[in-house]
Structure formats: C-alpha cells, structure tokens
Amino acid sequence: MNLASAMFLAVAMTAARPEAVVLAMFDAFNRHDADGLARLYANDAQLASSDFCHPRSGRAEVARTYRELFAEFPDIHDEIEQIVAQDDRVAVRFVARGGEGARSLSLPISTFIVVKQGEIHSDISTFDTGGRPCVP
C-alpha cells in the first residue's frame, strides 16, 4: 500500500463518513488490495452478489472473494458512474472493466452498502450474470 492510499484509508476510517469508507473500498479494489478491502468490513459483515449461491460472511470471506476475482481478472478495475449516500447507506452504480478479446469484461453493477461506525456491515451487488451458474 502506498502512502497516499494509506492516508486515504486512515481518513476514511477515522471520519467514518459512509461515503468516504465506500470510496476507500473502491480505491483498495482498484489497487487489488484484498487485505485492505477486508479491513474496511466489519468482522461479521455480509457480502452478497448476483453470482454467489449464498451470501458470504466475515472479513476472511471478503478477502477470499476479492483474491479470487483479482486472480481471474488481473487487470480488473472499477469506474464509478454515480454514488448516492443517505445516512449509513450508500448506493453506487459502476462499471467493472478488464481483460481483452474473448476475456474482456465491461459489467455494469449496482451496489448497496451499509456503513456503521466506519465499517462496512452489508454489501449487496447486483448485475446480469448472463445465465452463469452461481459460485459457492
């Protein structure tokens, strides 16, 4: 983690503003920092996605989820299109991009996040799975 990213993460966590925490989450994602992402989540956080068979729970599952995604798409990055925050809830519309040719990815995603006391407690992402089966 570089100094600027560490400072951004520290400010997000101490300010505890939900929008700042979510922006720190996207920053960590775009750096492919699975451990940094996990630290933004509560110990008992719930992570749900259109391609999961069941919601995942806890920091270890958050880290596992992102490590697997970064391994599958080594150049994946998110581009935020819109973010709306109200109290402890943040909605984000973004596009996940990566890959080339047949492995290219340009996936619109909507994510609904609940942040309490500077930690993500719930992260629910919805997108078109293209008919692919869910993953455990």
NUDO-929121 format. One record per atom (N, C-alpha, C, O): atom name; x, y, z; chain; residue number from 0. Coordinates in steps of 0.05 Angstrom, whole numbers, plus 32768, in hexadecimal, padded with zeros to 4 digits. Each point is the difference from the previous one (the first is absolute). Layout:
N
{r "CA",{X,Y,Z},"A",NUM} ...
This chain:
136
{r "N",{8011,7FE9,8000},"A",0} {r "CA",{7FEF,8017,8000},"A",0} {r "C",{8012,8019,8000},"A",0} {r "O",{8012,8002,8011},"A",0} {r "N",{7FE9,8010,7FDC},"A",1} {r "CA",{8011,8018,8000},"A",1} {r "C",{7FF6,8014,8014},"A",1} {r "O",{7FEA,7FFD,800C},"A",1} {r "N",{8026,8018,7FF9},"A",2} {r "CA",{7FFA,8013,8015},"A",2} {r "C",{7FE5,800E,7FFC},"A",2} {r "O",{7FF1,8004,8012},"A",2} {r "N",{800A,8005,7FD5},"A",3} {r "CA",{7FE7,800E,7FFA},"A",3} {r "C",{7FE8,7FEE,8006},"A",3} {r "O",{7FEC,8009,800B},"A",3} {r "N",{8016,7FDE,7FED},"A",4} {r "CA",{7FEA,7FED,8005},"A",4} {r "C",{7FFC,7FFB,801E},"A",4} {r "O",{7FE9,7FFE,8009},"A",4} {r "N",{802D,7FFF,8005},"A",5} {r "CA",{7FFE,7FFC,801D},"A",5} {r "C",{7FF3,8018,800E},"A",5} {r "O",{7FF0,7FFD,8012},"A",5} {r "N",{8018,801B,7FE5},"A",6} {r "CA",{7FF4,8018,800C},"A",6} {r "C",{7FE2,8002,7FF9},"A",6} {r "O",{7FF0,8007,8011},"A",6} {r "N",{8009,7FF2,7FD6},"A",7} {r "CA",{7FE4,8001,7FF8},"A",7} {r "C",{7FF0,7FEC,8011},"A",7} {r "O",{7FEA,8007,8009},"A",7} {r "N",{8021,7FE1,7FFC},"A",8} {r "CA",{7FF2,7FEC,8010},"A",8} {r "C",{7FFE,800A,801D},"A",8} {r "O",{7FEA,7FFD,800C},"A",8} {r "N",{802B,800E,7FFF},"A",9} {r "CA",{7FFF,800A,801B},"A",9} {r "C",{7FEB,8016,8004},"A",9} {r "O",{7FF1,8000,8013},"A",9} {r "N",{800E,8013,7FDA},"A",10} {r "CA",{7FEC,8015,8001},"A",10} {r "C",{7FE4,7FF5,7FFE},"A",10} {r "O",{7FEE,8008,800E},"A",10} {r "N",{800E,7FE5,7FE0},"A",11} {r "CA",{7FE5,7FF4,7FFD},"A",11} {r "C",{7FF7,7FF2,8019},"A",11} {r "O",{7FE9,8003,8008},"A",11} {r "N",{8029,7FEF,8005},"A",12} {r "CA",{7FF9,7FF1,8018},"A",12} {r "C",{7FFB,8013,8018},"A",12} {r "O",{7FED,7FFB,800F},"A",12} {r "N",{8023,801A,7FF4},"A",13} {r "CA",{7FFC,8011,8017},"A",13} {r "C",{7FE9,8013,7FFB},"A",13} {r "O",{7FF1,8006,8014},"A",13} {r "N",{800A,8003,7FD4},"A",14} {r "CA",{7FEA,8012,7FFB},"A",14} {r "C",{7FE6,7FF0,8003},"A",14} {r "O",{7FEB,800C,8008},"A",14} {r "N",{8015,7FDB,7FF1},"A",15} {r "CA",{7FEA,7FEE,8003},"A",15} {r "C",{7FE8,8009,7FEF},"A",15} {r "O",{7FEA,7FF6,8004},"A",15} {r "N",{801A,801C,7FEA},"A",16} {r "CA",{7FEA,8008,7FEE},"A",16} {r "C",{7FFC,7FE8,7FED},"A",16} {r "O",{8013,7FF7,7FF3},"A",16} {r "N",{7FD5,7FFF,800B},"A",17} {r "CA",{7FFB,7FE9,7FEF},"A",17} {r "C",{800B,8003,7FE3},"A",17} {r "O",{800C,7FEE,7FF5},"A",17} {r "N",{7FF0,802A,7FFF},"A",18} {r "CA",{8009,8003,7FE5},"A",18} {r "C",{801F,7FFF,7FFE},"A",18} {r "O",{800A,7FF4,7FED},"A",18} {r "N",{8004,8016,8027},"A",19} {r "CA",{801D,7FFF,8000},"A",19} {r "C",{800A,7FE3,8003},"A",19} {r "O",{8013,7FF8,7FF3},"A",19} {r "N",{7FDF,7FF8,801D},"A",20} {r "CA",{8007,7FE4,8003},"A",20} {r "C",{7FFC,7FF1,7FE6},"A",20} {r "O",{8011,7FF0,7FF8},"A",20} {r "N",{7FD9,8016,7FFA},"A",21} {r "CA",{7FFB,7FF2,7FE7},"A",21} {r "C",{8014,8009,7FEB},"A",21} {r "O",{800A,7FEF,7FF0},"A",21} {r "N",{7FFE,802A,800F},"A",22} {r "CA",{8015,8009,7FED},"A",22} {r "C",{801A,7FF2,8007},"A",22} {r "O",{800F,7FF9,7FED},"A",22} {r "N",{7FF8,8004,802C},"A",23} {r "CA",{8018,7FF1,8008},"A",23} {r "C",{7FFE,7FE3,7FF6},"A",23} {r "O",{8014,7FF4,7FF8},"A",23} {r "N",{7FD4,8000,8009},"A",24} {r "CA",{7FFC,7FE5,7FF6},"A",24} {r "C",{8007,7FFE,7FE2},"A",24} {r "O",{800E,7FEE,7FF8},"A",24} {r "N",{7FE8,8026,7FF8},"A",25} {r "CA",{8005,7FFF,7FE4},"A",25} {r "C",{801E,8006,7FFA},"A",25} {r "O",{800B,7FF4,7FED},"A",25} {r "N",{8002,801C,8023},"A",26} {r "CA",{801C,8005,7FFD},"A",26} {r "C",{8010,7FE6,8005},"A",26} {r "O",{8011,7FF9,7FF0},"A",26} {r "N",{7FE9,7FF9,8026},"A",27} {r "CA",{800D,7FE7,8006},"A",27} {r "C",{7FFB,7FEB,7FEA},"A",27} {r "O",{8012,7FF1,7FF8},"A",27} {r "N",{7FD5,800F,7FFD},"A",28} {r "CA",{7FFA,7FED,7FEB},"A",28} {r "C",{8011,8006,7FE7},"A",28} {r "O",{800C,7FED,7FF5},"A",28} {r "N",{7FF6,802C,8004},"A",29} {r "CA",{800F,8007,7FE8},"A",29} {r "C",{801E,7FFC,8003},"A",29} {r "O",{800F,7FFF,7FEC},"A",29} {r "N",{7FFB,7FFE,802D},"A",30} {r "CA",{801B,7FF9,8005},"A",30} {r "C",{8004,7FE2,8004},"A",30} {r "O",{8016,7FF7,8003},"A",30} {r "N",{7FD4,7FFA,7FFC},"A",31} {r "CA",{8000,7FE3,8004},"A",31} {r "C",{800A,7FF9,801B},"A",31} {r "O",{8010,7FED,8003},"A",31} {r "N",{7FE8,8022,8011},"A",32} {r "CA",{8009,7FFC,801C},"A",32} {r "C",{7FEA,7FF1,8010},"A",32} {r "O",{7FEF,800D,800D},"A",32} {r "N",{8010,7FD9,7FF1},"A",33} {r "CA",{7FEC,7FF0,800C},"A",33} {r "C",{8000,8003,801F},"A",33} {r "O",{7FEB,8001,800D},"A",33} {r "N",{802D,8000,7FFF},"A",34} {r "CA",{8002,8003,801D},"A",34} {r "C",{7FF6,801C,8008},"A",34} {r "O",{7FF2,8003,8014},"A",34} {r "N",{8014,8011,7FDC},"A",35} {r "CA",{7FF6,801B,8006},"A",35} {r "C",{7FE2,8002,7FFE},"A",35} {r "O",{7FF3,800D,8010},"A",35} {r "N",{8002,7FE5,7FDC},"A",36} {r "CA",{7FE3,7FFE,7FFE},"A",36} {r "C",{7FF4,7FF3,8018},"A",36} {r "O",{7FED,800B,800C},"A",36} {r "N",{801E,7FDF,7FFD},"A",37} {r "CA",{7FF5,7FF1,8017},"A",37} {r "C",{8000,8011,8019},"A",37} {r "O",{7FEE,7FFF,8010},"A",37} {r "N",{8027,8012,7FF3},"A",38} {r "CA",{8002,8011,8018},"A",38} {r "C",{7FE9,8015,8001},"A",38} {r "O",{7FFA,800B,8015},"A",38} {r "N",{7FFA,7FFB,7FD4},"A",39} {r "CA",{7FEB,8014,7FFF},"A",39} {r "C",{7FE5,7FF4,8009},"A",39} {r "O",{7FED,800E,8005},"A",39} {r "N",{8011,7FD8,7FFC},"A",40} {r "CA",{7FE8,7FF1,8007},"A",40} {r "C",{7FFF,7FF9,801E},"A",40} {r "O",{8015,7FFB,800C},"A",40} {r "N",{7FD3,8004,7FFF},"A",41} {r "CA",{7FFD,7FF7,801C},"A",41} {r "C",{8006,7FE2,8002},"A",41} {r "O",{7FFE,7FF2,7FEC},"A",41} {r "N",{8009,8005,802B},"A",42} {r "CA",{8006,7FE4,8004},"A",42} {r "C",{7FEA,7FED,7FF7},"A",42} {r "O",{8005,7FEA,7FF6},"A",42} {r "N",{7FE2,801F,800D},"A",43} {r "CA",{7FE8,7FF0,7FF9},"A",43} {r "C",{7FF2,800B,7FE7},"A",43} {r "O",{7FE8,7FFA,7FFC},"A",43} {r "N",{8026,8014,7FF3},"A",44} {r "CA",{7FF4,800C,7FE8},"A",44} {r "C",{7FF4,7FEB,7FEE},"A",44} {r "O",{8009,7FE9,7FFE},"A",44} {r "N",{7FE1,801F,7FF5},"A",45} {r "CA",{7FF3,7FEF,7FEC},"A",45} {r "C",{8007,800A,7FE4},"A",45} {r "O",{7FFD,8018,7FFB},"A",45} {r "N",{800C,7FD6,7FF4},"A",46} {r "CA",{8007,8007,7FE4},"A",46} {r "C",{7FEE,7FEE,7FEE},"A",46} {r "O",{8001,7FE8,8002},"A",46} {r "N",{7FF0,8025,7FED},"A",47} {r "CA",{7FEE,7FF1,7FEE},"A",47} {r "C",{8004,800B,7FE4},"A",47} {r "O",{8006,8017,7FFC},"A",47} {r "N",{7FF6,7FD7,7FF1},"A",48} {r "CA",{8004,8007,7FE4},"A",48} {r "C",{7FEF,7FEE,7FEE},"A",48} {r "O",{7FF9,7FEA,8008},"A",48} {r "N",{7FFF,8020,7FE1},"A",49} {r "CA",{7FEF,7FF1,7FEE},"A",49} {r "C",{800C,7FE6,7FF8},"A",49} {r "O",{7FF1,7FED,7FF9},"A",49} {r "N",{8029,8010,8008},"A",50} {r "CA",{800D,7FE7,7FF8},"A",50} {r "C",{8007,7FED,8017},"A",50} {r "O",{800C,7FEB,7FFC},"A",50} {r "N",{7FED,801C,801D},"A",51} {r "CA",{8004,7FEF,8017},"A",51} {r "C",{7FE8,7FEE,8004},"A",51} {r "O",{7FE9,8009,7FFD},"A",51} {r "N",{801C,7FDE,800B},"A",52} {r "CA",{7FEA,7FEE,8006},"A",52} {r "C",{7FF3,8008,801B},"A",52} {r "O",{7FE8,7FFE,8004},"A",52} {r "N",{8029,800C,800F},"A",53} {r "CA",{7FF8,8008,801A},"A",53} {r "C",{8010,8019,8008},"A",53} {r "O",{8017,8003,7FF7},"A",53} {r "N",{7FDE,800E,801A},"A",54} {r "CA",{8010,8016,800A},"A",54} {r "C",{8019,7FF6,800F},"A",54} {r "O",{8000,7FEA,800A},"A",54} {r "N",{8014,8026,7FF6},"A",55} {r "CA",{8019,7FFA,800D},"A",55} {r "C",{8002,8012,8019},"A",55} {r "O",{7FF6,8016,8000},"A",55} {r "N",{8017,7FE0,8015},"A",56} {r "CA",{8001,800E,8019},"A",56} {r "C",{801C,8002,800B},"A",56} {r "O",{800F,7FEC,8001},"A",56} {r "N",{7FF8,802C,8008},"A",57} {r "CA",{801A,8004,800E},"A",57} {r "C",{8016,800A,7FEE},"A",57} {r "O",{8000,7FFD,7FE7},"A",57} {r "N",{8015,800E,8026},"A",58} {r "CA",{8017,800B,7FF2},"A",58} {r "C",{800F,7FEB,7FF0},"A",58} {r "O",{800A,8006,7FEA},"A",58} {r "N",{7FF9,7FE2,8020},"A",59} {r "CA",{800E,7FEB,7FF1},"A",59} {r "C",{7FF3,7FFA,7FE6},"A",59} {r "O",{800D,7FFC,7FEC},"A",59} {r "N",{7FD8,8003,8014},"A",60} {r "CA",{7FF2,7FFB,7FE7},"A",60} {r "C",{8002,8018,7FED},"A",60} {r "O",{8000,7FFC,7FE7},"A",60} {r "N",{8000,801C,8024},"A",61} {r "CA",{8004,8018,7FEF},"A",61} {r "C",{801B,7FFE,7FF2},"A",61} {r "O",{8002,8003,7FE7},"A",61} {r "N",{8013,7FF7,8028},"A",62} {r "CA",{801B,7FFE,7FF4},"A",62} {r "C",{8001,7FE9,7FEC},"A",62} {r "O",{800B,8004,7FEA},"A",62} {r "N",{7FE9,7FE5,801C},"A",63} {r "CA",{8000,7FEA,7FED},"A",63} {r "C",{7FF2,8008,7FE6},"A",63} {r "O",{8009,7FFA,7FEA},"A",63} {r "N",{7FE0,8013,8019},"A",64} {r "CA",{7FF1,8008,7FE8},"A",64} {r "C",{8010,8012,7FEE},"A",64} {r "O",{8001,7FFB,7FE8},"A",64} {r "N",{800C,8019,8023},"A",65} {r "CA",{800F,8012,7FF0},"A",65} {r "C",{801A,7FF4,7FF5},"A",65} {r "O",{8008,8006,7FE9},"A",65} {r "N",{8005,7FE9,8026},"A",66} {r "CA",{8018,7FF2,7FF6},"A",66} {r "C",{7FF9,7FEF,7FE7},"A",66} {r "O",{800E,8000,7FEC},"A",66} {r "N",{7FDB,7FF2,8016},"A",67} {r "CA",{7FF8,7FEF,7FE9},"A",67} {r "C",{7FF9,8011,7FE8},"A",67} {r "O",{8007,7FF9,7FEA},"A",67} {r "N",{7FEC,801E,801A},"A",68} {r "CA",{7FF9,8012,7FEA},"A",68} {r "C",{8019,800B,7FF3},"A",68} {r "O",{8002,8001,7FE8},"A",68} {r "N",{8011,8008,8029},"A",69} {r "CA",{8019,800C,7FF5},"A",69} {r "C",{8010,7FEB,7FF1},"A",69} {r "O",{800E,8006,7FED},"A",69} {r "N",{7FF1,7FE0,801C},"A",70} {r "CA",{800E,7FEB,7FF2},"A",70} {r "C",{7FF4,7FFB,7FE5},"A",70} {r "O",{800D,7FFB,7FEC},"A",70} {r "N",{7FD8,8005,8013},"A",71} {r "CA",{7FF2,7FFB,7FE7},"A",71} {r "C",{8002,8017,7FEC},"A",71} {r "O",{8002,7FFB,7FE8},"A",71} {r "N",{7FFE,801D,8022},"A",72} {r "CA",{8002,8018,7FEF},"A",72} {r "C",{8016,8012,800B},"A",72} {r "O",{7FFC,8013,800F},"A",72} {r "N",{801D,7FE7,7FE9},"A",73} {r "CA",{8018,800E,800B},"A",73} {r "C",{8000,801E,7FFB},"A",73} {r "O",{800E,800F,800F},"A",73} {r "N",{7FE3,7FFB,7FDE},"A",74} {r "CA",{8000,801D,7FFB},"A",74} {r "C",{7FE5,800D,8005},"A",74} {r "O",{7FFB,8016,7FF7},"A",74} {r "N",{7FF4,7FDC,8018},"A",75} {r "CA",{7FE6,800B,8006},"A",75} {r "C",{8002,801A,800F},"A",75} {r "O",{8010,8003,8012},"A",75} {r "N",{7FDE,8010,7FE8},"A",76} {r "CA",{7FFE,8019,800E},"A",76} {r "C",{7FE3,800A,7FFE},"A",76} {r "O",{7FF2,7FF9,7FED},"A",76} {r "N",{8006,8016,8027},"A",77} {r "CA",{7FE5,800B,8001},"A",77} {r "C",{8000,801E,7FF9},"A",77} {r "O",{8012,800F,8009},"A",77} {r "N",{7FDA,7FF9,7FE8},"A",78} {r "CA",{7FFD,801C,7FF9},"A",78} {r "C",{7FE4,8008,800A},"A",78} {r "O",{7FEC,7FF8,7FF6},"A",78} {r "N",{8015,8019,801F},"A",79} {r "CA",{7FE7,800A,800C},"A",79} {r "C",{7FF1,8013,7FED},"A",79} {r "O",{800C,8013,7FF6},"A",79} {r "N",{7FDB,7FE8,8006},"A",80} {r "CA",{7FEF,8012,7FF0},"A",80} {r "C",{7FEF,8012,8011},"A",80} {r "O",{7FFC,8017,7FFA},"A",80} {r "N",{7FFA,7FDE,801D},"A",81} {r "CA",{7FEF,800F,8011},"A",81} {r "C",{8001,7FF5,801C},"A",81} {r "O",{8002,7FE8,8004},"A",81} {r "N",{7FFE,802A,8010},"A",82} {r "CA",{8000,7FF8,801C},"A",82} {r "C",{7FEC,8012,800E},"A",82} {r "O",{8000,8018,7FFD},"A",82} {r "N",{7FEF,7FDB,8013},"A",83} {r "CA",{7FEC,800E,8010},"A",83} {r "C",{8001,7FF6,801D},"A",83} {r "O",{7FFF,7FE8,8005},"A",83} {r "N",{8004,802B,800D},"A",84} {r "CA",{8002,7FF8,801D},"A",84} {r "C",{7FE9,800D,800F},"A",84} {r "O",{7FFA,8018,7FFC},"A",84} {r "N",{7FFB,7FD9,8016},"A",85} {r "CA",{7FEB,800A,8012},"A",85} {r "C",{8004,7FF1,801A},"A",85} {r "O",{7FFC,7FE8,8002},"A",85} {r "N",{800A,8028,8013},"A",86} {r "CA",{8005,7FF5,801B},"A",86} {r "C",{8016,7FEA,7FFE},"A",86} {r "O",{8016,8006,7FF7},"A",86} {r "N",{7FE4,7FE2,8011},"A",87} {r "CA",{8015,7FEB,8000},"A",87} {r "C",{7FFE,7FEF,7FE7},"A",87} {r "O",{800E,7FEB,7FFE},"A",87} {r "N",{7FE3,801D,7FEE},"A",88} {r "CA",{7FFD,7FF0,7FE8},"A",88} {r "C",{800C,800F,7FE8},"A",88} {r "O",{7FFD,8018,7FFD},"A",88} {r "N",{8011,7FD8,7FF2},"A",89} {r "CA",{800C,800B,7FE8},"A",89} {r "C",{7FFA,7FED,7FE9},"A",89} {r "O",{8003,7FE8,8001},"A",89} {r "N",{7FF3,8025,7FE9},"A",90} {r "CA",{7FFA,7FF1,7FE8},"A",90} {r "C",{8014,8009,7FEB},"A",90} {r "O",{8005,8018,7FFD},"A",90} {r "N",{8006,7FD5,7FF4},"A",91} {r "CA",{8015,8006,7FEC},"A",91} {r "C",{7FF9,7FF2,7FE6},"A",91} {r "O",{7FFA,7FE8,8000},"A",91} {r "N",{8006,8027,7FEB},"A",92} {r "CA",{7FFE,7FF4,7FE5},"A",92} {r "C",{801B,8003,7FF3},"A",92} {r "O",{800B,8016,7FFF},"A",92} {r "N",{8001,7FD3,7FF8},"A",93} {r "CA",{801A,8001,7FF5},"A",93} {r "C",{8003,7FEB,7FEA},"A",93} {r "O",{7FEE,7FEF,7FFC},"A",93} {r "N",{8028,8012,7FF6},"A",94} {r "CA",{8006,7FEC,7FEB},"A",94} {r "C",{801B,7FF3,8007},"A",94} {r "O",{8014,800D,8004},"A",94} {r "N",{7FEB,7FD8,7FFD},"A",95} {r "CA",{8019,7FF1,8004},"A",95} {r "C",{800B,7FFA,7FE4},"A",95} {r "O",{7FF2,7FF6,7FEF},"A",95} {r "N",{8027,8011,800E},"A",96} {r "CA",{800D,7FFC,7FE5},"A",96} {r "C",{801A,7FF1,8003},"A",96} {r "O",{800E,8002,8015},"A",96} {r "N",{7FF9,7FEF,7FD7},"A",97} {r "CA",{8019,7FF2,7FFF},"A",97} {r "C",{8001,7FEC,7FE9},"A",97} {r "O",{7FEC,7FFB,7FF2},"A",97} {r "N",{802B,7FFA,800A},"A",98} {r "CA",{8004,7FEB,7FEC},"A",98} {r "C",{8001,800B,7FE4},"A",98} {r "O",{7FFC,8018,7FFB},"A",98} {r "N",{8009,7FD5,7FF3},"A",99} {r "CA",{8001,8006,7FE3},"A",99} {r "C",{7FF2,7FEA,7FF0},"A",99} {r "O",{7FFE,7FE9,800A},"A",99} {r "N",{7FF9,801D,7FDF},"A",100} {r "CA",{7FF5,7FED,7FEE},"A",100} {r "C",{7FE9,7FF0,800C},"A",100} {r "O",{7FEE,800C,800C},"A",100} {r "N",{8013,7FDA,7FF2},"A",101} {r "CA",{7FEA,7FEF,800A},"A",101} {r "C",{7FFE,8001,801E},"A",101} {r "O",{7FEB,7FFA,800B},"A",101} {r "N",{802B,800E,8003},"A",102} {r "CA",{8000,8001,801D},"A",102} {r "C",{7FFB,801D,800A},"A",102} {r "O",{8004,8006,8017},"A",102} {r "N",{7FF3,800C,7FD7},"A",103} {r "CA",{7FFC,801B,8008},"A",103} {r "C",{7FE7,8002,8012},"A",103} {r "O",{7FED,7FF0,7FFE},"A",103} {r "N",{8013,8024,8013},"A",104} {r "CA",{7FEA,8004,8013},"A",104} {r "C",{7FF9,801D,8000},"A",104} {r "O",{8011,8012,8003},"A",104} {r "N",{7FD5,7FF4,7FFA},"A",105} {r "CA",{7FF5,801B,8004},"A",105} {r "C",{7FE5,7FFB,800C},"A",105} {r "O",{7FEC,7FFE,7FF1},"A",105} {r "N",{8013,8001,8029},"A",106} {r "CA",{7FE8,7FF7,800E},"A",106} {r "C",{7FF4,8016,8012},"A",106} {r "O",{800C,8008,8014},"A",106} {r "N",{7FDC,8002,7FE5},"A",107} {r "CA",{7FF3,8014,8011},"A",107} {r "C",{7FF6,7FF2,801A},"A",107} {r "O",{7FF4,7FEA,7FFF},"A",107} {r "N",{8012,8022,8017},"A",108} {r "CA",{7FF9,7FF5,801A},"A",108} {r "C",{7FF3,8016,8012},"A",108} {r "O",{8008,8017,7FFF},"A",108} {r "N",{7FE4,7FE1,8010},"A",109} {r "CA",{7FF5,8012,8015},"A",109} {r "C",{8006,7FF3,801B},"A",109} {r "O",{7FFA,7FE8,8004},"A",109} {r "N",{8010,8027,800E},"A",110} {r "CA",{8008,7FF6,801B},"A",110} {r "C",{7FF2,8011,8015},"A",110} {r "O",{7FFF,8019,7FFE},"A",110} {r "N",{7FF7,7FD9,8016},"A",111} {r "CA",{7FF2,800E,8016},"A",111} {r "C",{800F,7FF8,801A},"A",111} {r "O",{8001,7FE9,8007},"A",111} {r "N",{800A,802B,8006},"A",112} {r "CA",{8012,7FFC,8017},"A",112} {r "C",{7FF5,800E,8019},"A",112} {r "O",{7FF5,8016,7FFE},"A",112} {r "N",{800E,7FDD,8018},"A",113} {r "CA",{7FF9,800C,801A},"A",113} {r "C",{801A,8002,8010},"A",113} {r "O",{800E,7FEC,8004},"A",113} {r "N",{7FF8,802D,8005},"A",114} {r "CA",{8018,8005,800F},"A",114} {r "C",{7FF8,800A,801C},"A",114} {r "O",{7FF0,8013,8003},"A",114} {r "N",{801B,7FE0,8012},"A",115} {r "CA",{7FFA,8008,801B},"A",115} {r "C",{801B,8002,800F},"A",115} {r "O",{8010,7FEE,7FFF},"A",115} {r "N",{7FF4,8028,800F},"A",116} {r "CA",{8018,8005,800F},"A",116} {r "C",{8019,7FFB,7FF0},"A",116} {r "O",{8014,7FF4,800A},"A",116} {r "N",{7FEC,8015,7FDD},"A",117} {r "CA",{8018,7FFF,7FEF},"A",117} {r "C",{8005,7FE5,7FF4},"A",117} {r "O",{8015,7FFC,7FF4},"A",117} {r "N",{7FD9,7FF1,800F},"A",118} {r "CA",{8004,7FE5,7FF4},"A",118} {r "C",{7FE8,7FF8,7FEF},"A",118} {r "O",{7FE9,8008,8005},"A",118} {r "N",{801D,7FE9,7FE6},"A",119} {r "CA",{7FEB,7FF6,7FEE},"A",119} {r "C",{7FF3,7FE8,800D},"A",119} {r "O",{800E,7FED,8007},"A",119} {r "N",{7FD8,8015,7FFD},"A",120} {r "CA",{7FF1,7FEA,800D},"A",120} {r "C",{7FF1,7FEF,7FEC},"A",120} {r "O",{7FFB,7FE8,8004},"A",120} {r "N",{7FFE,8024,7FE5},"A",121} {r "CA",{7FF1,7FF2,7FEC},"A",121} {r "C",{8008,800B,7FE5},"A",121} {r "O",{8002,8018,7FFC},"A",121} {r "N",{8003,7FD6,7FF1},"A",122} {r "CA",{8008,8008,7FE4},"A",122} {r "C",{7FF1,7FED,7FEE},"A",122} {r "O",{8007,7FE8,7FFE},"A",122} {r "N",{7FE6,8022,7FF4},"A",123} {r "CA",{7FEF,7FF0,7FEE},"A",123} {r "C",{8003,800B,7FE3},"A",123} {r "O",{7FF9,8017,7FFB},"A",123} {r "N",{8012,7FD8,7FF3},"A",124} {r "CA",{8005,8009,7FE5},"A",124} {r "C",{7FED,7FF0,7FED},"A",124} {r "O",{7FFC,7FE8,8003},"A",124} {r "N",{7FF9,8027,7FEA},"A",125} {r "CA",{7FEE,7FF3,7FED},"A",125} {r "C",{800A,8007,7FE3},"A",125} {r "O",{8008,8016,7FFA},"A",125} {r "N",{7FF6,7FD5,7FF5},"A",126} {r "CA",{8008,8004,7FE4},"A",126} {r "C",{7FF5,7FE8,7FF0},"A",126} {r "O",{7FF7,7FEC,800C},"A",126} {r "N",{800A,8016,7FDA},"A",127} {r "CA",{7FF8,7FEB,7FEE},"A",127} {r "C",{8015,7FEA,7FFF},"A",127} {r "O",{8016,8005,7FF7},"A",127} {r "N",{7FE4,7FE3,8012},"A",128} {r "CA",{8014,7FEA,8000},"A",128} {r "C",{8002,7FF3,7FE5},"A",128} {r "O",{8012,7FEF,7FFC},"A",128} {r "N",{7FDD,8018,7FF1},"A",129} {r "CA",{8002,7FF4,7FE6},"A",129} {r "C",{7FF9,7FE3,8000},"A",129} {r "O",{8007,7FF1,7FEE},"A",129} {r "N",{7FEA,8006,8027},"A",130} {r "CA",{7FF8,7FE4,8001},"A",130} {r "C",{8015,7FED,800C},"A",130} {r "O",{7FFB,7FE8,8002},"A",130} {r "N",{801B,8023,8007},"A",131} {r "CA",{8015,7FEF,800C},"A",131} {r "C",{7FF6,7FF6,801B},"A",131} {r "O",{7FF1,800E,800E},"A",131} {r "N",{8016,7FD9,7FF9},"A",132} {r "CA",{7FF8,7FF6,801A},"A",132} {r "C",{800E,800E,8017},"A",132} {r "O",{8015,800B,7FFD},"A",132} {r "N",{7FDE,7FF4,801A},"A",133} {r "CA",{800C,800E,8017},"A",133} {r "C",{8019,7FF1,800A},"A",133} {r "O",{8004,7FE8,7FF9},"A",133} {r "N",{800C,8026,8016},"A",134} {r "CA",{8018,7FF3,800B},"A",134} {r "C",{7FFE,7FFF,801F},"A",134} {r "O",{7FF6,8013,800C},"A",134} {r "N",{8012,7FD7,8000},"A",135} {r "CA",{7FFE,7FFD,801D},"A",135} {r "C",{8012,8014,800F},"A",135} {r "O",{8000,8000,8018},"A",135} 
